[in-house]
Amino acid sequence: MSYDPTAAGTTADAATTEGPPTLPTDRRTGCPFDPPTGLTAPSDEPLRRMRCADGHIGWLVTGHAAARAVLSDPRFSSRYELLHPPIPMPGLPEQLPPAPVGDIIGLDAPEHTRYRRLLTGKFTVRRMRRLTERVQHFTAECLDAMEQAGPTADLVAAFAQPVPALMICELLGVPYADRERFQSQVAALFDQTAEVEAKGDAYTALSHYLNELVLAKRAEPTDDLLSDLTTSDLTDEELAGIGGLLLAAGLDTTANMLGLGTFALLSNPDQLDALRADPALAGQTVEELLRYLSVADPIPRAALEDVEVEGRLIRTGETVTVSVQAANRDPRRFPDPDRLDLHRGATGHLAFGHGAHQCLGQQLARVEMTVAFPALFARFPTLRLAVPPQEVPLRDRSNIYGVISLPVTWDKE
Ligand code: HEM
């Protein structure tokens, strides 16, 4: 099905303040772990009208059931060129460009299904087991280095960034020593203040880097996912694009969960004590932190036809912005949602998305966090913030929320 998204739906002047409000993004007041002011809606309004950054009048979904319904319905498309951006993007063209080769998040079936099947088969139990051993080993190494350099550290630079960076490099077969080359490009991709053109340049640079690597893997395969994929019918361009996507998707997401998650636990000492007393709580801790923090948000979709969701009619071409963080605070699904409660059994959260595009790397992310959080708090029983909580710089101009740095300290034995 095809239509012209620039002609579909209602459009208001982007600069006007008339009509429905834009996506709430202001986190300056209140708790740094809560969704922006005004984002969560009264529980009887799971979806409401919203003005996109280009003036298009679409929908904002904040209810858990409505979010699941939209994300699992193939009548809602992920194709970028059909979407109206929920968040302002400097240098935005009239229409978003289609997904670059390999960026499967911006594809629908059947193209998406082809790539997805191929990739799912590569996240094997054997590979995950080996990565678990590596994450244990590497977490210990990072903690050793932090301990030696301490008793103060920026937890983001010392721990939250290096652990996921090494893991995604191991998975793909990317040399860890090259991380300087791709880390800034990945940051640009998620930066809401970066020009659309700059994001395109970052993606191209990332693809070039991956392209060199693909050629090297074809010539001399090693035991990793990228080498594995060279035996498929994917072209070099597709392989480089997929590699770039995995690198980008796996780096900042988990890093921000580790940084912001540590901040949240340090700010909730009763919950941290519960985890310290019972390391078997690690799995539940990870699920509750994923729900409570929902760092990857929002997820936009475009209606390919008229669809009714919870009694509201979404018209063909309208953009529906699913707010995962609001849905994960829906009191009808999670009682007392603003409380971090490690014992609640937070299964069913949408932090990894839902439906056809549900996160491909979620097993790896879970392994990393289940190992990293208990190891950190076991190594530093007196770990605490080194600055007042309101001085922790927040990463609130990025599509992946988190902390820019997390100054911590501890008592030396
Ligand atoms: C805590 C860490 C993570 C979070 C919160 C997260 C979140 C998400 C979300 C919300 C989506 C759905 C996007 C959509 O529906 O449009 C997604 C998709 C995806 N994620 Fe993750 N992710 C994490 C870690 C990872 C890791 C470690 C990898 C790579 C190994 C990864 C690879 C992907 C890929 C490839 C997709 C696209 C899947 C598709 O379109 O079929 N993610 N992730």
Residues whose N, C-alpha, C, O or C-beta is under 5 A from the ligand:
A	BS01	HEM	I104 I105 R116 L246 A249 G250 T253 T254 M257 A296 I299 L350 A351 F352 G353 A356 H357 Q358 C359 L360 G361 Q362 L364 A365
